[in-house]
Amino acid sequence: MIICTTLLLFAQSESAQSLEEQMAAAVTLGQQTEAGIAAGEITGFNAIDAWTDVAYAWQDISILDGAPASVWVNWSEALLNGGDTDNAISTADDGLEKFATNAALLEQSGRLLLAESRSVASMGNEEKAAELTLAAVAAFTAASENAPETASPLLRLGEAAWTAFVNGGGADAEEKADAIAWWVKAAEVDAAGVSSGTVYAWLGPDSIEVLDVLAEAQPEDVFIYWYRGMAYHDKGAEFWSDIRDDFNKVIKLNPDFTSSASFYLGNGAYLRGIMQSKSNDDVKAKAAYRFSGKNYAFYLKDFGSEYTQMCTQNNSLLATCEKMYFVASFADYEYAIIILEWATSNAPDHLVLEQDAWNNLAFLYRETGEAEKSLAAYQQALSIQPDDPQIMNDLAVIYHYYLKTEDEIALELYRNAIIRAEEILNAENSAGDDLSLVKIALRDARNNLSKLSKGNRRNG
């Protein structure tokens, strides 16, 4: 269906009555081709043929009186999309014979030369690749000189310089600074013509200087702060205040971004906590972990399943569960519950972690008035560690004091907790172990058993 439509539009472009109509038809032809390929309706050699049809449409327009430079830009682009780089370059060169100072055509020529440079470099011809790259840079430079008010040619120069820096090993500080300078100049010349996302995609943590310029020119653009916050996050925990400020700015500008921004606030604070711990500043470390837990909870509440999928794909799910379990121990109850609910649902093969997480989650449910949930969580913890006297006691406590049901089950749990605790304490190989928790479980189970046997349900 798409192919037939494409051919019909091509025919219409030849019979159109004006240059403008033919150009509009050619543009539509290209859009239809691109959409068909994206949808998988045009594939293989049919895709090449489709782009060739688009190129023919522009070629026919090029012979008309008044055909603008954009015709050669679009013609060469269609050839490039069809895999014919050599003819694409020749077409751009033909256009430049007519429009030698047209910035868009000069920039297109530079793009094509860079594409050819990458192609010959992949075949091992580094000398020819370098020659083509220099020609591309010359074309971008000429484009910038002829359109000094536009960012696009400067961005192309920045991309070429950054590519050379990376390909050279990424160690030359001066080369790096020179490359970034092109991006900065583009932002200064035309901030609206510079995409903050593209800047970050190219420069990563080195994009901050460019994003600073964009933020000054467009202080209400939420994406600038988003990508700058990510860049600071990439640079490390020592930039925590910048991470916090930028993502808080994101939330202020667009509250719909609260959950997603909270991930970077949570992760940034977590890394900050690690840094403070290494510096033996426990007070600041705990504050950072507490802040981290709050923001991780905001994120997991809305994007928990997506985060599970992402961690599964990069084989980090178990490590992430361990991190979340750690952070939950510093978080306020409401946030810790969200974190532990996520961790317990994603660490089924880590028995120690799962037991502790279920046990802690059960406690948090109990303390926040969710007795039924607490009961289920303690039951899950006991199923993982059926000989733990402390879990036996805590599970019985829910029946005894909170639900006030199943007294026989509670009594049996208290008795089993006492028996098991005594066995552990009397074992010959227990000498020297830290048995404080076992002793507490034994004391509590004896006391609770006595109270329940007398019908006393007063906890405390």
C-alpha positions in Angstrom: 0.0 0.0 0.0 2.8 2.4 0.9 4.8 1.6 -2.3 1.8 2.2 -4.5 1.1 5.5 -2.8 4.7 6.5 -3.2 4.7 5.8 -7.0 1.4 7.7 -7.3 2.9 10.7 -5.5 6.0 10.5 -7.8 3.7 10.6 -10.9 1.9 13.6 -9.4 5.1 15.4 -8.8 6.0 15.3 -12.5 2.6 16.6 -13.6 2.3 19.3 -11.0 1.7 22.9 -12.4 4.1 24.8 -10.3 7.6 24.5 -8.7 6.1 24.8 -5.2 3.6 22.0 -5.9 6.3 19.7 -7.2 8.5 20.4 -4.2 5.6 19.7 -1.8 4.9 16.5 -3.6 8.5 15.4 -3.4 8.6 16.2 0.3 5.5 14.1 0.9 7.0 11.3 -1.2 10.0 11.3 1.1 7.9 11.3 4.2 5.8 8.4 2.9 8.9 6.5 2.1 10.4 7.1 5.6 7.1 6.1 7.3 6.9 2.9 5.2 10.4 1.9 6.1 9.8 2.7 9.8 6.6 0.6 9.8 8.4 -2.3 8.1 6.2 -2.1 5.0 9.1 -1.2 2.7 12.2 -3.4 3.2 15.3 -4.6 1.5 15.8 -3.6 -2.1 12.3 -2.1 -2.1 13.6 0.5 0.3 16.5 1.4 -1.9 14.1 1.6 -4.9 11.8 3.9 -2.9 14.6 6.3 -2.0 15.7 6.2 -5.6 12.2 7.3 -6.6 12.5 10.2 -4.2 15.8 11.2 -5.6 14.4 11.1 -9.1 11.6 13.4 -8.0 14.1 16.0 -6.8 16.3 15.5 -9.9 13.3 16.4 -12.1 12.7 19.5 -10.0 16.3 20.6 -10.3 16.0 21.4 -14.0 13.1 23.8 -13.4 13.6 27.5 -13.5 14.0 29.0 -10.0 14.8 25.7 -8.3 16.3 26.6 -4.9 19.4 25.2 -3.2 17.2 23.0 -0.9 16.4 20.9 -4.0 20.0 19.7 -4.1 20.0 19.2 -0.3 17.0 16.9 -0.5 18.1 15.2 -3.6 21.5 14.3 -2.1 19.9 13.2 1.1 17.6 10.8 -0.8 20.6 9.3 -2.5 22.4 9.0 0.8 19.4 7.2 2.3 19.4 4.9 -0.6 23.0 4.0 0.1 24.5 5.9 -2.9 27.0 8.1 -1.0 29.2 8.8 -4.1 26.3 10.2 -6.1 25.0 12.0 -3.1 28.3 13.9 -2.8 28.4 14.6 -6.5 24.8 16.0 -6.3 25.8 18.3 -3.5 28.8 19.4 -5.5 26.6 20.2 -8.5 24.4 22.2 -6.2 27.3 24.2 -4.9 28.3 25.1 -8.4 25.0 27.0 -8.6 24.8 28.1 -4.9 28.4 28.3 -3.8 27.6 30.2 -0.5 24.4 28.5 0.5 24.9 27.4 4.1 22.5 24.5 4.1 24.0 23.0 1.0 27.5 23.5 2.4 26.5 21.8 5.6 24.9 18.9 3.6 28.2 18.5 1.7 30.1 18.3 4.9 27.7 15.7 6.3 28.1 13.6 3.2 31.9 13.9 3.3 31.9 12.7 6.9 29.7 9.8 6.0 32.2 8.8 3.3 35.1 9.4 5.7 33.6 6.9 8.1 33.0 4.4 5.3 36.6 4.4 4.0 38.0 4.4 7.5 36.0 1.2 8.2 37.9 -0.3 5.2 41.3 0.7 6.7 42.0 3.7 4.5 42.9 6.1 7.2 44.7 8.6 4.9 41.7 9.0 2.6 39.4 9.2 5.7 41.5 12.0 7.1 41.4 13.8 3.8 37.6 13.6 3.6 37.2 14.8 7.2 39.3 17.9 6.5 37.1 18.6 3.4 34.0 18.2 5.6 35.4 20.6 8.2 36.1 23.1 5.5 32.5 22.8 4.3 31.1 23.3 7.8 33.4 26.2 8.3 32.2 27.8 5.1 28.6 27.2 6.1 29.1 28.9 9.4 30.8 31.9 7.7 27.8 32.2 5.4 25.2 31.8 8.1 26.9 33.2 11.3 23.7 33.5 13.1 22.8 29.8 12.9 24.0 27.0 15.3 23.8 24.1 13.0 27.2 24.4 11.2 28.9 25.1 14.5 27.4 21.9 15.9 28.7 20.0 12.9 32.1 21.4 13.6 31.8 20.4 17.2 30.7 16.9 16.3 33.7 16.5 13.9 36.1 17.8 16.5 34.7 15.6 19.3 34.8 12.5 17.1 38.5 13.3 16.3 39.2 13.7 20.1 37.5 10.4 21.0 39.2 8.5 18.1 42.5 9.9 19.2 42.2 8.2 22.6 40.3 11.0 24.5 43.4 12.1 26.5 44.3 15.4 24.8 42.9 18.1 27.1 43.5 20.9 24.6 41.8 19.0 21.8 38.9 18.3 24.1 38.5 21.9 25.1 38.6 23.0 21.4 35.9 20.5 20.6 33.6 21.7 23.4 34.3 25.3 22.4 32.4 24.7 19.1 29.3 23.5 21.0 29.6 26.5 23.4 29.7 28.9 20.5 26.7 27.3 18.9 24.8 27.8 22.1 25.9 31.4 22.3 25.0 32.1 18.7 21.6 30.4 18.6 20.4 28.7 21.8 17.1 27.7 20.3 18.9 25.8 17.6 20.8 23.6 20.1 19.1 20.5 21.5 20.1 19.9 25.2 19.5 16.2 24.7 21.8 16.0 21.7 24.5 17.9 23.6 24.3 15.4 26.4 24.2 12.5 24.1 27.4 13.6 22.4 29.3 15.0 25.4 27.9 13.3 28.4 29.5 14.7 31.6 31.4 17.2 29.5 28.2 18.8 28.3 27.9 21.1 31.4 29.6 24.1 30.0 27.3 24.1 27.0 24.2 23.5 29.1 25.1 26.4 31.3 24.9 28.7 28.3 21.6 27.2 27.3 20.2 27.5 30.8 21.1 31.2 30.9 19.4 31.8 27.5 16.4 29.5 28.2 15.8 29.5 31.9 12.4 27.9 31.7 13.4 24.9 29.5 13.0 21.9 31.8 15.1 19.6 29.6 18.2 21.7 30.0 18.2 21.2 33.8 17.3 17.5 33.3 20.3 16.8 31.1 22.6 19.0 33.1 21.6 17.2 36.2 22.4 13.9 34.5 25.8 15.3 33.5 26.6 16.2 37.1 25.3 12.8 38.2 27.7 11.2 35.7 30.6 13.2 37.2 30.1 11.8 40.6 29.0 12.3 44.2 31.2 15.4 44.8 28.7 17.3 42.6 25.8 16.3 44.7 24.6 19.9 45.4 24.5 20.5 41.6 22.6 17.2 41.0 20.1 18.2 43.7 19.6 21.7 42.5 19.1 20.8 38.8 16.6 17.9 39.5 14.7 20.0 42.0 14.5 22.7 39.3 13.1 20.1 36.9 10.4 19.2 39.4 9.6 22.9 40.0 9.3 23.6 36.3 7.3 20.4 35.6 5.8 18.5 38.5 4.9 15.6 36.1 8.7 14.8 36.1 8.7 14.3 39.9 8.9 10.5 39.9 11.5 10.2 37.1 13.7 13.0 38.5 13.5 11.3 41.9 15.6 8.4 40.6 18.6 10.7 40.1 18.0 12.5 43.4 17.9 9.1 45.1 20.9 7.7 43.3 22.9 10.9 43.7 22.2 11.0 47.4 23.1 7.3 47.8 26.5 8.0 46.2 26.9 11.0 48.4 26.2 8.8 51.4 28.9 6.4 50.4 31.4 9.3 50.0 30.5 10.6 53.4 30.8 7.1 54.9 34.3 6.8 53.5 35.1 10.1 55.1 33.8 8.8 58.5 31.1 11.4 58.6 28.3 9.2 59.8 25.9 12.0 60.5 26.0 13.3 57.0 26.0 9.8 55.5 22.9 8.9 57.3 21.2 12.1 56.2 22.1 11.4 52.6 20.9 7.8 52.8 17.6 9.0 54.4 17.1 11.5 51.5 18.0 8.7 49.1 15.4 6.4 50.5 12.7 9.0 50.2 13.4 9.7 46.5 13.9 6.1 45.6 10.5 5.4 47.0 9.0 8.2 44.9 10.5 6.6 41.9 9.7 3.0 42.6 6.1 3.9 43.4 5.5 4.8 39.8 8.2 3.1 37.9 9.0 0.0 39.9 8.2 -2.5 37.2 10.2 -0.6 34.6 13.1 -0.5 37.0 12.9 -4.2 37.5 13.0 -4.8 33.8 16.0 -2.5 33.4 17.9 -4.1 36.2 17.1 -7.6 34.8 18.4 -6.6 31.4 21.7 -5.4 32.7 22.1 -8.3 35.3 22.0 -5.9 38.2 18.7 -6.9 39.9 20.1 -8.7 42.9 22.8 -6.0 43.6 20.1 -3.4 43.3 17.8 -5.2 45.8 20.7 -5.3 48.2 21.3 -1.6 47.8 17.6 -0.9 48.3 17.5 -3.0 51.4 20.4 -1.1 52.8 18.8 2.3 52.0 15.5 1.3 53.5 17.1 0.9 56.9 17.6 4.7 56.9 14.3 5.8 55.4 11.1 6.9 57.1 8.6 4.1 57.5 6.3 5.1 54.6 9.2 5.2 52.2 10.9 2.1 53.6 7.7 0.1 53.0 7.7 1.0 49.3 11.4 0.1 48.9 11.1 -3.2 50.7 8.0 -4.2 48.8 10.0 -3.7 45.7 13.0 -5.6 47.0 11.0 -8.6 48.4 9.3 -9.0 45.0 12.6 -9.1 43.1 15.0 -11.1 45.2 13.5 -14.6 45.4 16.9 -16.4 45.1 18.7 -14.5 47.9 17.4 -16.2 51.0 19.2 -14.2 53.6 18.3 -10.9 52.0 14.7 -12.0 51.4 14.3 -13.2 55.0 15.6 -10.0 56.5 13.6 -7.8 54.1 10.4 -9.7 54.8 11.1 -9.5 58.5 11.7 -5.7 58.4 8.7 -5.2 56.1 6.5 -7.1 58.5 7.8 -4.9 61.4 7.0 -1.7 59.4 3.5 -2.9 58.5 2.9 -3.6 62.2 4.1 -0.2 63.3 2.0 1.5 60.7 -1.2 -0.3 61.6 -1.2 -2.8 58.8 -1.7 -6.0 60.9 -2.9 -8.3 58.1 0.0 -7.3 55.9 2.4 -7.7 58.8 1.0 -11.2 59.4 1.6 -12.2 55.8 5.1 -10.8 55.7 6.1 -12.6 58.9 4.7 -15.8 57.5 6.8 -15.3 54.4 9.9 -14.6 56.5 9.2 -17.8 58.6 8.8 -19.9 55.5 12.3 -18.9 54.5 13.8 -19.4 57.9 11.5 -21.8 59.8 13.8 -22.3 62.7 14.3 -18.6 63.7 12.9 -18.1 67.2 12.7 -14.3 66.8 10.4 -14.6 63.7 8.3 -17.2 65.5 7.8 -14.8 68.4 7.1 -11.8 66.2 4.6 -13.8 64.1 2.8 -14.9 67.3 2.7 -11.3 68.5 0.6 -10.3 65.5 -2.0 -12.9 66.4 -1.8 -12.2 70.1 -1.8 -8.4 70.4 -3.0 -7.1 67.0 -5.4 -9.4 65.4 -6.5 -11.1 68.7 -7.2 -14.3 66.8 -5.8 -17.8 66.5 -4.7 -18.1 70.1 -3.7 -21.7 69.7 -1.4 -20.9 66.8 0.1 -18.1 68.7 0.7 -20.3 71.8 2.3 -23.0 69.6 4.6 -20.4 68.0 5.7 -19.1 71.4 6.4 -22.6 72.7 8.4 -23.4 69.5 10.3 -20.2 69.8 11.3 -21.0 73.4 12.4 -24.6 72.5 14.4 -23.4 69.5 16.1 -20.6 71.4 17.1 -22.9 74.2 18.5 -25.4 71.7 20.6 -22.7 70.1 21.9 -21.3 73.4 22.7 -24.8 74.8 24.5 -26.0 71.7 28.2 -26.7 72.2 29.2 -24.9 69.1 27.4 -21.7 70.1 30.1 -20.5 72.5 31.6 -17.2 71.5 28.8 -16.4 69.0 26.7 -13.3 69.3 23.6 -14.7 70.7 22.0 -11.5 71.9 19.0 -11.7 69.5 18.4 -15.3 70.5 18.4 -14.3 74.2 15.9 -11.5 73.5 13.7 -13.9 71.5 13.7 -16.4 74.4 12.9 -13.7 76.9 10.1 -12.2 74.8 8.6 -15.6 73.9 8.5 -16.7 77.6 6.9 -13.4 78.7 4.3 -13.4 75.8 3.4 -17.1 76.4 2.7 -16.3 80.0 0.5 -13.3 79.2 -1.5 -15.1 76.5 -2.0 -18.1 78.7 -3.6 -15.7 81.2 -5.7 -13.9 78.5 -3.6 -10.8 78.8 -3.5 -8.9 75.4 -1.9 -5.8 76.7 1.3 -5.3 74.7 4.0 -3.7 76.7 
